[in-house]
């Protein structure tokens, strides 16, 4: 079990943002007294899905930029 700060450090996000994710149900967590605890496996699974979505979006963006000629060098002569 991880504290919200430890889980936020693993995900490289703020603790407040992580608490919001737990409160909205985007990542599983449970309350122990007044503290929230997250399973390390749940944090790792969330990170894997988030990273896969991010990679996919970047691939699409690169593809669109290539299609638009965004990577071609144009040499201007004077």
The first five atom37 places (N, CA, C, CB, O) and aatype in JSON, in Angstrom:
{
  "aatype": [20, 20, 20, 20, 20, 20, 20, 20, 20, 20, 20, 20, 20, 20, 20, 20, 20, 20, 20, 20, 20, 20, 20, 20, 20, 20, 20, 20, 20, 20, 20, 20, 20, 20, 20, 20, 20, 20, 20, 20, 20, 20, 20, 20, 20, 20, 20, 20, 20, 20, 20, 20, 20, 20, 20, 20, 20, 20, 20, 20, 20, 20, 20, 20, 20, 20, 20, 20, 20, 20, 20, 20, 20, 20, 20, 20, 20, 20],
  "atom_mask": [
    [1, 1, 1, 1, 1],
    [1, 1, 1, 1, 1],
    [1, 1, 1, 1, 1],
    [1, 1, 1, 1, 1],
    [1, 1, 1, 1, 1],
    [1, 1, 1, 1, 1],
    [1, 1, 1, 1, 1],
    [1, 1, 1, 1, 1],
    [1, 1, 1, 1, 1],
    [1, 1, 1, 1, 1],
    [1, 1, 1, 1, 1],
    [1, 1, 1, 1, 1],
    [1, 1, 1, 1, 1],
    [1, 1, 1, 1, 1],
    [1, 1, 1, 1, 1],
    [1, 1, 1, 1, 1],
    [1, 1, 1, 1, 1],
    [1, 1, 1, 1, 1],
    [1, 1, 1, 1, 1],
    [1, 1, 1, 1, 1],
    [1, 1, 1, 1, 1],
    [1, 1, 1, 1, 1],
    [1, 1, 1, 1, 1],
    [1, 1, 1, 1, 1],
    [1, 1, 1, 1, 1],
    [1, 1, 1, 1, 1],
    [1, 1, 1, 1, 1],
    [1, 1, 1, 1, 1],
    [1, 1, 1, 1, 1],
    [1, 1, 1, 1, 1],
    [1, 1, 1, 1, 1],
    [1, 1, 1, 1, 1],
    [1, 1, 1, 1, 1],
    [1, 1, 1, 1, 1],
    [1, 1, 1, 1, 1],
    [1, 1, 1, 1, 1],
    [1, 1, 1, 1, 1],
    [1, 1, 1, 1, 1],
    [1, 1, 1, 1, 1],
    [1, 1, 1, 1, 1],
    [1, 1, 1, 1, 1],
    [1, 1, 1, 1, 1],
    [1, 1, 1, 1, 1],
    [1, 1, 1, 1, 1],
    [1, 1, 1, 1, 1],
    [1, 1, 1, 1, 1],
    [1, 1, 1, 1, 1],
    [1, 1, 1, 1, 1],
    [1, 1, 1, 1, 1],
    [1, 1, 1, 1, 1],
    [1, 1, 1, 1, 1],
    [1, 1, 1, 1, 1],
    [1, 1, 1, 1, 1],
    [1, 1, 1, 1, 1],
    [1, 1, 1, 1, 1],
    [1, 1, 1, 1, 1],
    [1, 1, 1, 1, 1],
    [1, 1, 1, 1, 1],
    [1, 1, 1, 1, 1],
    [1, 1, 1, 1, 1],
    [1, 1, 1, 1, 1],
    [1, 1, 1, 1, 1],
    [1, 1, 1, 1, 1],
    [1, 1, 1, 1, 1],
    [1, 1, 1, 1, 1],
    [1, 1, 1, 1, 1],
    [1, 1, 1, 1, 1],
    [1, 1, 1, 1, 1],
    [1, 1, 1, 1, 1],
    [1, 1, 1, 1, 1],
    [1, 1, 1, 1, 1],
    [1, 1, 1, 1, 1],
    [1, 1, 1, 1, 1],
    [1, 1, 1, 1, 1],
    [1, 1, 1, 1, 1],
    [1, 1, 1, 1, 1],
    [1, 1, 1, 1, 1],
    [1, 1, 1, 1, 1]
  ],
  "atom_positions": [
    [[0.85, -1.18, 0.0], [0.0, 0.0, 0.0], [0.89, 1.24, 0.0], [-0.96, 0.0, 1.23], [1.92, 1.3, 0.68]],
    [[0.46, 2.23, -0.78], [1.22, 3.46, -0.91], [0.42, 4.64, -0.38], [1.61, 3.7, -2.38], [-0.81, 4.66, -0.44]],
    [[1.13, 5.62, 0.14], [0.48, 6.87, 0.52], [0.21, 7.66, -0.76], [1.36, 7.69, 1.52], [0.74, 7.34, -1.82]],
    [[-0.61, 8.67, -0.65], [-0.9, 9.49, -1.83], [0.36, 10.19, -2.31], [-1.99, 10.53, -1.51], [0.54, 10.36, -3.52]],
    [[1.24, 10.6, -1.41], [2.47, 11.27, -1.82], [3.4, 10.31, -2.55], [3.19, 11.86, -0.6], [3.99, 10.68, -3.57]],
    [[3.53, 9.08, -2.06], [4.38, 8.1, -2.73], [3.84, 7.77, -4.12], [4.5, 6.82, -1.88], [4.61, 7.66, -5.08]],
    [[2.54, 7.6, -4.23], [1.92, 7.31, -5.53], [2.08, 8.49, -6.47], [0.42, 6.96, -5.35], [2.35, 8.3, -7.66]],
    [[1.92, 9.71, -5.97], [2.09, 10.91, -6.79], [3.52, 11.02, -7.29], [1.71, 12.18, -6.0], [3.75, 11.41, -8.43]],
    [[4.47, 10.67, -6.46], [5.88, 10.69, -6.87], [6.13, 9.68, -7.99], [6.8, 10.38, -5.68], [6.86, 9.98, -8.94]],
    [[5.53, 8.51, -7.89], [5.7, 7.49, -8.93], [5.11, 7.96, -10.25], [5.04, 6.16, -8.5], [5.69, 7.74, -11.32]],
    [[3.95, 8.61, -10.19], [3.26, 9.08, -11.39], [3.77, 10.44, -11.87], [1.77, 9.16, -11.14], [3.4, 10.91, -12.94]],
    [[4.63, 11.06, -11.06], [5.17, 12.38, -11.38], [4.06, 13.43, -11.53], [6.0, 12.3, -12.67], [4.06, 14.22, -12.47]],
    [[3.12, 13.41, -10.58], [2.04, 14.39, -10.53], [1.98, 14.95, -9.11], [0.66, 13.74, -10.94], [2.64, 14.43, -8.2]],
    [[1.2, 15.99, -8.93], [1.06, 16.54, -7.58], [0.17, 15.64, -6.74], [0.48, 17.98, -7.62], [-0.64, 14.88, -7.27]],
    [[0.33, 15.73, -5.43], [-0.49, 14.93, -4.53], [-1.95, 15.33, -4.64], [-0.01, 15.08, -3.08], [-2.84, 14.48, -4.57]],
    [[-2.21, 16.62, -4.81], [-3.58, 17.1, -4.92], [-4.25, 16.53, -6.17], [-3.62, 18.63, -4.95], [-5.42, 16.14, -6.13]],
    [[-3.53, 16.48, -7.28], [-4.07, 15.92, -8.52], [-4.36, 14.43, -8.33], [-3.09, 16.13, -9.7], [-5.39, 13.94, -8.79]],
    [[-3.47, 13.72, -7.66], [-3.68, 12.3, -7.41], [-4.92, 12.08, -6.54], [-2.45, 11.67, -6.74], [-5.7, 11.17, -6.8]],
    [[-5.1, 12.9, -5.53], [-6.28, 12.78, -4.66], [-7.54, 12.98, -5.5], [-6.22, 13.82, -3.5], [-8.54, 12.28, -5.3]],
    [[-7.52, 13.94, -6.43], [-8.66, 14.17, -7.31], [-8.94, 12.93, -8.16], [-8.4, 15.39, -8.22], [-10.1, 12.56, -8.36]],
    [[-7.88, 12.28, -8.67], [-8.06, 11.06, -9.46], [-8.7, 9.96, -8.62], [-6.71, 10.58, -10.01], [-9.56, 9.22, -9.11]],
    [[-8.29, 9.83, -7.38], [-8.88, 8.83, -6.48], [-10.33, 9.17, -6.19], [-8.08, 8.73, -5.16], [-11.2, 8.3, -6.23]],
    [[-10.59, 10.44, -5.91], [-11.97, 10.85, -5.56], [-12.94, 10.69, -6.72], [-11.97, 12.3, -5.1], [-14.12, 10.42, -6.51]],
    [[-12.44, 10.85, -7.97], [-13.31, 10.68, -9.13], [-13.38, 9.24, -9.61], [-12.84, 11.57, -10.27], [-14.14, 8.92, -10.52]],
    [[-12.58, 8.36, -9.0], [-12.61, 6.94, -9.35], [-11.74, 6.56, -10.53], [-13.99, 6.55, -9.64], [-11.82, 5.43, -11.01]],
    [[-10.89, 7.49, -11.01], [-10.02, 7.15, -12.14], [-8.91, 6.2, -11.74], [-9.43, 8.42, -12.73], [-8.37, 5.47, -12.57]],
    [[-8.56, 6.21, -10.47], [-7.59, 5.27, -9.93], [-8.14, 4.78, -8.59], [-6.16, 5.93, -9.76], [-8.67, 5.56, -7.8]],
    [[-8.0, 3.5, -8.36], [-8.58, 2.9, -7.15], [-7.77, 3.29, -5.91], [-8.64, 1.37, -7.28], [-6.54, 3.34, -5.94]],
    [[-8.49, 3.56, -4.85], [-7.87, 3.89, -3.58], [-8.85, 3.61, -2.47], [-7.4, 5.35, -3.54], [-10.05, 3.47, -2.7]],
    [[-8.33, 3.53, -1.26], [-9.23, 3.31, -0.13], [-8.81, 4.2, 1.02], [-9.23, 1.83, 0.31], [-7.65, 4.6, 1.13]],
    [[-9.76, 4.5, 1.85], [-9.49, 5.34, 3.01], [-9.16, 4.46, 4.21], [-10.7, 6.26, 3.32], [-9.87, 3.5, 4.5]],
    [[-8.09, 4.81, 4.88], [-7.71, 4.17, 6.13], [-7.71, 5.28, 7.17], [-6.29, 3.43, 6.04], [-6.76, 6.05, 7.27]],
    [[-8.79, 5.36, 7.92], [-8.96, 6.49, 8.83], [-9.22, 7.73, 7.98], [-7.72, 6.69, 9.75], [-10.16, 7.77, 7.19]],
    [[-8.38, 8.74, 8.16], [-8.53, 9.96, 7.36], [-7.55, 9.99, 6.18], [-8.33, 11.2, 8.24], [-7.5, 10.97, 5.44]],
    [[-6.78, 8.93, 6.02], [-5.77, 8.87, 4.96], [-6.21, 7.96, 3.82], [-4.44, 8.39, 5.53], [-6.93, 6.98, 4.02]],
    [[-5.76, 8.3, 2.63], [-6.02, 7.45, 1.46], [-4.8, 6.57, 1.23], [-6.35, 8.3, 0.19], [-3.66, 7.0, 1.42]],
    [[-5.05, 5.34, 0.81], [-3.98, 4.41, 0.47], [-4.29, 3.8, -0.88], [-3.81, 3.31, 1.56], [-5.45, 3.54, -1.2]],
    [[-3.25, 3.57, -1.67], [-3.39, 3.0, -3.0], [-2.51, 1.77, -3.12], [-3.03, 4.04, -4.1], [-1.4, 1.73, -2.58]],
    [[-3.02, 0.77, -3.81], [-2.21, -0.43, -4.05], [-1.19, -0.11, -5.13], [-3.1, -1.64, -4.48], [-1.49, 0.57, -6.11]],
    [[0.02, -0.6, -4.93], [1.1, -0.35, -5.89], [0.73, -0.89, -7.27], [2.41, -0.99, -5.41], [1.07, -0.28, -8.28]],
    [[0.03, -2.02, -7.31], [-0.37, -2.61, -8.6], [-1.36, -1.7, -9.33], [-1.0, -4.01, -8.38], [-1.3, -1.59, -10.55]],
    [[-2.26, -1.05, -8.59], [-3.22, -0.13, -9.21], [-2.5, 1.1, -9.78], [-4.28, 0.31, -8.2], [-2.84, 1.58, -10.85]],
    [[-1.52, 1.59, -9.05], [-0.75, 2.75, -9.51], [0.03, 2.38, -10.77], [0.22, 3.25, -8.41], [0.07, 3.15, -11.73]],
    [[0.66, 1.19, -10.77], [1.43, 0.74, -11.93], [0.52, 0.54, -13.15], [2.17, -0.56, -11.61], [0.91, 0.89, -14.27]],
    [[-0.67, -0.01, -12.94], [-1.61, -0.22, -14.05], [-2.08, 1.12, -14.61], [-2.82, -1.06, -13.59], [-2.16, 1.29, -15.83]],
    [[-2.39, 2.08, -13.74], [-2.81, 3.41, -14.19], [-1.69, 4.06, -15.0], [-3.2, 4.29, -12.99], [-1.95, 4.66, -16.04]],
    [[-0.46, 3.94, -14.51], [0.69, 4.54, -15.2], [0.88, 3.92, -16.59], [1.97, 4.37, -14.36], [1.16, 4.63, -17.55]],
    [[0.73, 2.61, -16.69], [0.9, 1.92, -17.97], [-0.15, 2.38, -18.98], [0.82, 0.39, -17.78], [0.18, 2.63, -20.14]],
    [[-1.4, 2.47, -18.55], [-2.48, 2.91, -19.44], [-2.26, 4.37, -19.85], [-3.87, 2.74, -18.76], [-2.41, 4.72, -21.02]],
    [[-1.92, 5.21, -18.89], [-1.68, 6.63, -19.18], [-0.53, 6.8, -20.17], [-1.38, 7.4, -17.89], [-0.63, 7.59, -21.11]],
    [[0.55, 6.06, -19.96], [1.71, 6.17, -20.86], [1.39, 5.65, -22.25], [2.89, 5.41, -20.28], [1.88, 6.19, -23.24]],
    [[0.59, 4.59, -22.33], [0.2, 4.06, -23.65], [-0.66, 5.07, -24.4], [-0.57, 2.71, -23.49], [-0.47, 5.27, -25.6]],
    [[-1.59, 5.72, -23.71], [-2.43, 6.74, -24.35], [-1.56, 7.91, -24.81], [-3.53, 7.24, -23.37], [-1.76, 8.45, -25.91]],
    [[-0.62, 8.31, -23.99], [0.26, 9.43, -24.32], [1.11, 9.1, -25.56], [1.18, 9.77, -23.13], [1.26, 9.93, -26.45]],
    [[1.66, 7.9, -25.61], [2.47, 7.48, -26.75], [1.64, 7.43, -28.02], [3.09, 6.11, -26.49], [2.1, 7.86, -29.08]],
    [[0.43, 6.92, -27.92], [-0.46, 6.86, -29.07], [-0.79, 8.25, -29.59], [-1.74, 6.11, -28.71], [-0.78, 8.48, -30.8]],
    [[-1.08, 9.17, -28.7], [-1.4, 10.54, -29.09], [-0.19, 11.21, -29.75], [-1.86, 11.36, -27.88], [-0.34, 11.93, -30.74]],
    [[0.99, 10.98, -29.22], [2.19, 11.56, -29.82], [2.47, 10.97, -31.2], [3.4, 11.35, -28.91], [2.91, 11.68, -32.1]],
    [[2.21, 9.68, -31.36], [2.38, 9.04, -32.67], [1.43, 9.65, -33.69], [2.15, 7.53, -32.56], [1.82, 9.92, -34.83]],
    [[0.17, 9.86, -33.28], [-0.8, 10.48, -34.18], [-0.4, 11.9, -34.55], [-2.19, 10.49, -33.55], [-0.51, 12.3, -35.71]],
    [[0.08, 12.65, -33.57], [0.52, 14.01, -33.82], [1.71, 14.05, -34.78], [0.88, 14.69, -32.5], [1.76, 14.88, -35.68]],
    [[2.66, 13.15, -34.59], [3.81, 13.07, -35.5], [3.37, 12.72, -36.9], [4.83, 12.04, -35.0], [3.86, 13.29, -37.88]],
    [[2.45, 11.79, -37.02], [1.94, 11.38, -38.32], [1.25, 12.54, -39.03], [0.98, 10.2, -38.17], [1.46, 12.76, -40.23]],
    [[0.43, 13.28, -38.3], [-0.24, 14.44, -38.88], [0.76, 15.5, -39.33], [-1.23, 15.04, -37.88], [0.6, 16.13, -40.38]],
    [[1.78, 15.69, -38.52], [2.79, 16.68, -38.87], [3.58, 16.24, -40.11], [3.74, 16.9, -37.69], [3.91, 17.07, -40.96]],
    [[3.89, 14.94, -40.2], [4.57, 14.43, -41.39], [3.7, 14.6, -42.63], [4.94, 12.94, -41.2], [4.19, 15.0, -43.68]],
    [[2.41, 14.3, -42.5], [1.48, 14.45, -43.63], [1.38, 15.89, -44.1], [0.1, 13.93, -43.25], [1.18, 16.16, -45.28]],
    [[1.5, 16.82, -43.17], [1.4, 18.23, -43.5], [2.74, 18.81, -43.96], [0.88, 19.01, -42.3], [2.83, 19.99, -44.28]],
    [[3.78, 17.97, -43.99], [5.1, 18.43, -44.41], [5.84, 19.2, -43.35], [4.96, 19.27, -45.63], [6.72, 20.0, -43.65]],
    [[5.49, 18.98, -42.12], [6.09, 19.72, -41.01], [7.54, 19.39, -40.73], [5.32, 19.48, -39.8], [8.22, 20.15, -40.03]],
    [[8.04, 18.27, -41.24], [9.42, 17.89, -40.98], [10.34, 18.14, -42.17], [9.47, 16.43, -40.59], [11.54, 17.84, -42.1]],
    [[9.82, 18.68, -43.22], [10.65, 18.92, -44.39], [11.39, 20.24, -44.24], [9.8, 18.91, -45.68], [10.83, 21.25, -43.82]],
    [[12.65, 20.2, -44.61], [13.47, 21.4, -44.54], [13.35, 22.17, -45.84], [14.95, 21.05, -44.25], [13.46, 21.61, -46.93]],
    [[13.12, 23.44, -45.7], [13.04, 24.28, -46.87], [14.19, 25.28, -46.79], [11.66, 25.0, -46.98], [14.27, 26.08, -45.86]],
    [[15.06, 25.21, -47.77], [16.22, 26.11, -47.76], [15.87, 27.3, -48.65], [17.54, 25.38, -48.26], [15.56, 27.15, -49.83]],
    [[15.93, 28.47, -48.06], [15.64, 29.69, -48.8], [16.95, 30.27, -49.33], [14.89, 30.73, -47.91], [17.92, 30.41, -48.59]],
    [[16.97, 30.59, -50.59], [18.16, 31.18, -51.18], [17.94, 32.66, -51.37], [18.51, 30.5, -52.52], [16.83, 33.12, -51.65]],
    [[18.99, 33.39, -51.21], [18.91, 34.85, -51.34], [19.35, 35.29, -52.69], [19.73, 35.54, -50.3], [19.35, 36.48, -52.98]]
  ]
}
